[in-house]
Amino acid sequence: MCGSGVGACVCANKVPGVRAGLVQDHYSAHQGVEHDDMNILCIGGRVVGPLVVEDLVDTFLAAKFSRGERHVRRLRKVVALEAQPVAAK
């Protein structure tokens, strides 16, 4: 959690194996887990009120990855991108 949630999300996604999503609504809180195997929830503390945050966290924690064929295929693509070396600047 940070002011907008953007910085926390950018930073978290630099860690291999992390699939962080910036969430401000109930649908994204569960859909990100179900379809993209999101494993980190990022929320903007200056954007989302405390009662909504509680609901988003509960929704995120209750969601499960669907293991649907297209979702597994998508996740494999993300894992393959992580395995590629990053060119030095």
C-alpha positions in Angstrom: 0.0 0.0 0.0 1.2 3.5 -0.8 -0.5 6.7 -1.7 -1.7 5.7 -5.2 -0.7 2.1 -5.1 1.2 2.5 -8.4 4.7 2.7 -6.8 4.1 -0.4 -4.7 2.8 -2.3 -7.7 5.8 -1.3 -9.9 8.3 -2.2 -7.2 6.6 -5.5 -6.3 6.6 -6.7 -9.9 10.4 -6.4 -10.1 10.6 -9.4 -7.8 10.7 -12.7 -9.7 7.5 -14.8 -9.1 5.5 -11.8 -8.0 2.3 -11.0 -9.9 1.1 -7.8 -8.3 -2.0 -5.9 -9.4 -3.2 -2.4 -8.6 -6.8 -3.0 -7.4 -9.5 -0.4 -6.6 -12.6 -2.5 -7.2 -14.2 -5.7 -6.1 -14.1 -7.3 -9.5 -10.4 -6.8 -10.1 -9.6 -8.1 -6.6 -10.9 -11.6 -7.5 -10.5 -11.6 -11.3 -6.8 -10.8 -11.0 -6.3 -14.0 -8.9 -8.7 -16.2 -10.8 -7.4 -15.3 -14.3 -3.9 -14.1 -13.8 -2.8 -15.8 -10.6 -2.1 -12.4 -9.0 -0.3 -13.0 -5.7 0.2 -9.5 -4.4 -2.5 -6.9 -3.9 -1.6 -3.3 -4.3 -3.9 -0.6 -3.0 -3.7 3.2 -3.0 -4.3 4.4 0.5 -5.2 7.9 -0.7 -7.5 6.5 -3.4 -9.5 3.8 -1.6 -11.3 4.2 1.7 -10.7 1.9 4.7 -14.0 0.0 4.4 -13.4 -0.7 0.7 -9.8 -1.8 1.5 -11.2 -4.4 4.0 -13.6 -5.7 1.3 -10.8 -5.8 -1.3 -8.5 -7.7 0.9 -11.2 -10.2 1.9 -12.1 -10.7 -1.7 -8.5 -11.2 -2.8 -7.8 -13.7 0.0 -10.9 -15.7 -0.9 -10.1 -16.0 -4.6 -8.4 -19.0 -6.2 -6.6 -19.3 -9.5 -9.0 -21.0 -11.9 -6.5 -23.3 -13.6 -8.5 -22.8 -16.8 -6.6 -23.7 -19.9 -6.4 -20.1 -21.2 -5.4 -18.8 -17.8 -2.6 -21.5 -17.4 -1.4 -20.6 -21.0 -1.3 -16.9 -20.1 0.6 -17.6 -16.8 3.2 -19.7 -18.7 3.8 -16.7 -21.0 4.4 -14.4 -17.9 6.8 -17.0 -16.4 8.7 -17.2 -19.7 9.1 -13.4 -19.8 10.5 -13.5 -16.3 13.1 -16.1 -17.4 14.5 -13.8 -20.2 17.6 -11.9 -19.3 17.3 -8.1 -19.0 19.8 -6.1 -21.0 22.0 -3.8 -19.0 21.7 -0.1 -19.6 
